[in-house]
Amino acid sequence: MPQIQLTPAQRKVHRAAAHHLDPVVMVGGDGLTAAVKKEADAALNAHGLIKIRVFSDDRAARELVYQTLVDELGAAPIQHIGKLLILWRPQPEKEKVIDEDRMAGPRDFKVLKYSKRGGQRPEVKTLRVLGNQRLTAGGKVKRAKPKPQTSVKKRSQT
């Protein structure tokens, strides 16, 4: 995959955003394995901007790991400081499934009804509230309020 080219200003913005991140992928003594590449790819898909920690003391090996990840994952190199590598790739768009027939389900609430006489125990009632209803402060179930109507003046302007 080709490497993503960023301007220095864009790279600076991503570096600032990555400052507070923790490393999500660790490259151990075995080096860059297929499992590490798979995890880095999954992390880039999930987060877009990731930090990778390489536990190698050899700077040339870390640089090689950095370039290999950038080339194979199609990511943009943001920063390489010490044993930390920062990569960025735009997140893929997630398709949102919209179900037209889906409605809010019923919810059950427990309501305390206090007696008018002070010495008696309160009565506990379980009320089921449907998706188009709401529970008032007094413990009654009412329909949800309709959308506010626009005034005659505003309707005539459109």
Backbone torsions as a table, in degrees:
resi	resn	phi	psi	omega
1	MET	NA	142.6	179.2
2	PRO	-73.4	149.9	-179.6
3	GLN	-76.1	141.6	179.1
4	ILE	-79.4	131.8	179.1
5	GLN	-96.4	127.3	178.8
6	LEU	-120.4	150.8	174.4
7	THR	-77.4	161.0	177.8
8	PRO	-59.3	-32.6	179.3
9	ALA	-68.1	-42.0	177.8
10	GLN	-65.6	-40.4	178.7
11	ARG	-63.2	-37.2	179.3
12	LYS	-65.1	-40.6	178.8
13	VAL	-64.1	-43.8	179.7
14	HIS	-68.5	-36.0	177.1
15	ARG	-63.0	-41.6	179.0
16	ALA	-66.0	-38.6	179.8
17	ALA	-70.0	-29.9	-177.9
18	ALA	-82.9	-9.5	-175.7
19	HIS	-56.3	-42.0	-175.0
20	HIS	-90.8	0.1	-178.8
21	LEU	-77.9	151.2	171.8
22	ASP	-97.9	152.0	177.4
23	PRO	-63.4	132.6	-179.3
24	VAL	-104.8	-16.1	178.4
25	VAL	-127.0	134.3	178.3
26	MET	-117.5	131.1	176.1
27	VAL	-104.1	112.8	-174.5
28	GLY	-90.8	-155.1	-176.0
29	GLY	-67.7	-24.3	179.2
30	ASP	-75.5	-10.5	179.1
31	GLY	84.2	-152.8	-174.9
32	LEU	-85.9	97.1	179.6
33	THR	-97.3	173.6	178.4
34	ALA	-64.6	-34.5	179.5
35	ALA	-66.7	-37.6	179.1
36	VAL	-66.6	-42.1	178.5
37	LYS	-63.1	-40.5	179.8
38	LYS	-64.1	-43.2	178.8
39	GLU	-66.2	-39.8	178.4
40	ALA	-64.9	-39.0	178.1
41	ASP	-65.4	-43.2	178.6
42	ALA	-64.5	-39.3	179.2
43	ALA	-67.1	-38.9	177.1
44	LEU	-65.8	-38.3	177.3
45	ASN	-65.4	-36.7	-176.5
46	ALA	-80.2	-39.8	-171.2
47	HIS	-113.6	-30.2	-178.2
48	GLY	88.1	-47.5	-178.5
49	LEU	-122.1	120.3	-175.8
50	ILE	-134.1	157.1	171.0
51	LYS	-110.2	140.4	177.9
52	ILE	-124.3	131.1	177.2
53	ARG	-103.5	129.0	178.5
54	VAL	-110.3	124.3	-176.7
55	PHE	-90.4	24.8	178.7
56	SER	-96.2	142.7	178.1
57	ASP	-88.3	-11.0	-177.8
58	ASP	-85.1	114.5	-177.2
59	ARG	-64.2	-38.4	-179.6
60	ALA	-64.6	-37.2	177.9
61	ALA	-67.7	-39.2	177.9
62	ARG	-65.1	-39.8	178.6
63	GLU	-64.3	-39.0	178.0
64	LEU	-65.7	-41.6	176.7
65	VAL	-61.2	-42.8	-179.5
66	TYR	-60.2	-50.7	-178.1
67	GLN	-67.2	-36.9	178.6
68	THR	-64.1	-44.7	178.8
69	LEU	-63.4	-42.5	-179.6
70	VAL	-62.1	-44.5	-177.2
71	ASP	-70.5	-45.0	-174.2
72	GLU	-77.7	-28.1	-178.2
73	LEU	-96.7	-7.4	-179.7
74	GLY	67.4	37.6	-177.6
75	ALA	-105.0	167.7	176.9
76	ALA	-99.0	131.5	176.1
77	PRO	-75.1	123.9	-179.2
78	ILE	-99.6	-51.6	-175.9
79	GLN	-159.9	148.6	174.4
80	HIS	-134.9	102.2	178.7
81	ILE	-122.0	116.0	178.2
82	GLY	59.7	-122.0	-178.1
83	LYS	-97.8	7.9	179.8
84	LEU	-105.1	132.8	175.9
85	LEU	-117.9	137.4	178.8
86	ILE	-120.0	125.3	-179.9
87	LEU	-123.1	150.9	177.0
88	TRP	-137.8	141.3	173.3
89	ARG	-149.4	136.6	179.4
90	PRO	-60.6	139.9	-179.5
91	GLN	-74.3	140.3	177.1
92	PRO	-69.3	149.1	178.8
93	GLU	-70.0	132.9	177.6
94	LYS	-92.2	132.9	178.4
95	GLU	-80.0	126.1	-179.7
96	LYS	-95.9	122.9	-179.7
97	VAL	-85.9	122.5	-179.6
98	ILE	-109.4	120.9	178.6
99	ASP	-104.2	114.9	-176.2
100	GLU	-66.1	-32.6	-174.8
101	ASP	-85.8	-5.8	-175.3
102	ARG	-76.8	134.8	178.8
103	MET	-131.0	166.0	177.9
104	ALA	-67.9	137.6	-178.2
105	GLY	-82.7	168.3	178.9
106	PRO	-72.0	148.8	177.3
107	ARG	-123.8	143.4	178.9
108	ASP	-104.7	131.8	178.3
109	PHE	-123.7	143.4	173.4
110	LYS	-98.4	128.5	-177.1
111	VAL	-121.3	134.1	175.2
112	LEU	-93.3	124.9	175.2
113	LYS	-108.5	113.6	-179.0
114	TYR	-83.2	146.8	179.8
115	SER	-77.8	154.2	177.0
116	LYS	-72.2	-25.3	174.3
117	ARG	-87.6	133.3	-171.3
118	GLY	-69.0	-27.5	-172.5
119	GLY	-83.2	-9.3	-175.1
120	GLN	-90.2	157.3	-179.8
121	ARG	-73.8	148.4	176.9
122	PRO	-72.2	149.2	179.7
123	GLU	-90.4	131.8	178.7
124	VAL	-98.0	121.7	179.3
125	LYS	-118.1	140.7	173.4
126	THR	-104.0	119.5	-178.1
127	LEU	-111.8	137.7	176.6
128	ARG	-99.7	124.2	-178.9
129	VAL	-111.6	122.6	-179.5
130	LEU	-81.0	175.3	-175.5
131	GLY	-63.9	-28.9	-178.5
132	ASN	-99.4	18.6	-178.3
133	GLN	-124.0	167.0	176.4
134	ARG	-141.3	162.0	-179.4
135	LEU	-105.6	125.9	-179.4
136	THR	-82.4	171.1	179.3
137	ALA	-65.9	-26.9	179.0
138	GLY	-82.3	-0.8	178.0
139	GLY	88.1	21.5	178.6
140	LYS	-106.6	151.5	178.9
141	VAL	-96.0	126.9	177.8
142	LYS	-128.2	160.2	174.0
143	ARG	-67.8	152.7	176.9
144	ALA	-64.7	148.8	-178.4
145	LYS	-67.4	138.3	177.6
146	PRO	-69.9	163.6	178.3
147	LYS	-61.8	143.3	-179.1
148	PRO	-63.5	137.4	179.7
149	GLN	-79.1	141.8	176.3
150	THR	-80.1	150.7	-177.5
151	SER	-71.9	164.2	179.8
152	VAL	-62.4	-38.7	-178.8
153	LYS	-63.3	-44.8	179.9
154	LYS	-69.0	-35.0	178.4
155	ARG	-66.4	-33.7	-178.3
156	SER	-75.5	-22.7	-179.6
157	GLN	-76.2	-25.9	-177.4
158	THR	-90.4	NA	NA
